[in-house]
Amino acid sequence: MGIFLTGSTGYIGAHVTANLLRTSGETLWLPVRAHHPQEAAERLWRSLQLHMEFAEFREYLASRMRPFCGDITAENFGQPESDYRALIHETDSVVHCAASLNRKSEKSCLNVNLRGTLQVLLLAMRARDHHGLRRFSHVSTVAVAGRRSHEVVREDAAIEWDRSDYDPYARTKKFSEYMIGELLGSVRHTIFRPSIVLGDSRRAATNQFEMVRAFVFLAGLPALPFRPGDRIDIVPVDYVADAISALHLKENPEHDIYHLSSGAGSETFQQITTALAAQRRRGPTFLPAMENTFGRIVGALSRRKGKIGSMATLLKVFVPYLIWDTVFDNSRVVAEMGRSPVPFSEYCVPLLRFSRERHFLYPYKPWPAAEPLTQATPMSPANPAPSSIPPTVSSA
């Protein structure tokens, strides 16, 4: 038996996958959108090569990773009935990281964040009814708190149902949390709400560039439409992944909901721009009176095609998160982990330099030609697949 983990090819999910492989000893069942096992393994290698060399990846693939071709939005994840039953039998706990972050598309968010979460919950409920489920961990977002301004938000007071949601992503993640609470009953479940996840405090390398690209653009402007004393809650991905993996494995976490955020340690725009100014002759001028004008300009430019339109679209999505001046109390996770996240100003310069120098493209390594993937066989409790090959739930 092992952990059913969604989103292993995503940014946070890949970090969590690498952590669990190295700290848990558990088998990981990993649904991957792919047409055949070779494609699934290649997608998994692409997502995990930021964390390990191929030799280590191949060892885990042969022993404890169980990638299979599956779509979490499809009934039974698109698996034959016998393979789906086997998956139920093999699931001891669930870590649900997969999500659509497409804040412009309500259709995408509804499909992945609600329909997909429902299918994952159905698996969890069936595993619970069959043999019991140890834990269900769900990666949500602090954005479930809705539109905020100049506040410190704590976990239990974050969701107010009469408060306006910022976007479809926040709205669907809020309802996902509600479904988990209503459907899992007595199963211990843990909700993790990351704030703005940006970079890794341990290294400059990243393969997630959307927010980095926006920050690089803003850092290059001579003037910013923000208030210098406003706080922005940024947390490094390594802290987020460490908390998810450690608390999922912990026998009795203290709480059911955690803000994975910078909390009281959230830095101001002035602090961050001062750190970035080390690469420039001078820092930017702050013009908060231009906030509304800047928003209108970004909205107009987002309708254009090309690079300018793409950058404006990115800013249109993220700028509102930058002007909240709202932080999310993280005292729970700091107490549980015994440490606070590294401030963004301490690692932002190498992160932005890495991104600029590589033109916002990660130098992915291809699957080694000398390492063909052995065709896998279906997995079932009565007929476990050999450990020398990477088995899948489905042979499709």
Secondary structure by P-SEA (a helix, b strand, c coil): ccccccccccaaaaaaaaaaaaccccccccccccccaaaaaaaaaaaccccccaaaaaaaaaccccccccccccccccccaaaaaaaaaaccbbbbcccccccccaaaaaaccaaaaaaaaaaaaaaaacccccbbbbbbcccccccccccccccccccccccccccaaaaaaaaaaaaaaacccccbbbbbbbcccccccccccccccaaaaaaaaaaacccccccccbbbbbbbaaaaaaaaaaaaacccccccccccccccccccaaaaaaaacccccbbbbbcccaaaaaaaaaaaaaacccaaaaaaaaaaaccccccccccccaaaaaaaaccccccccccaaaaaaaaaaacccccccccccccccccccccccccccccccccccccc
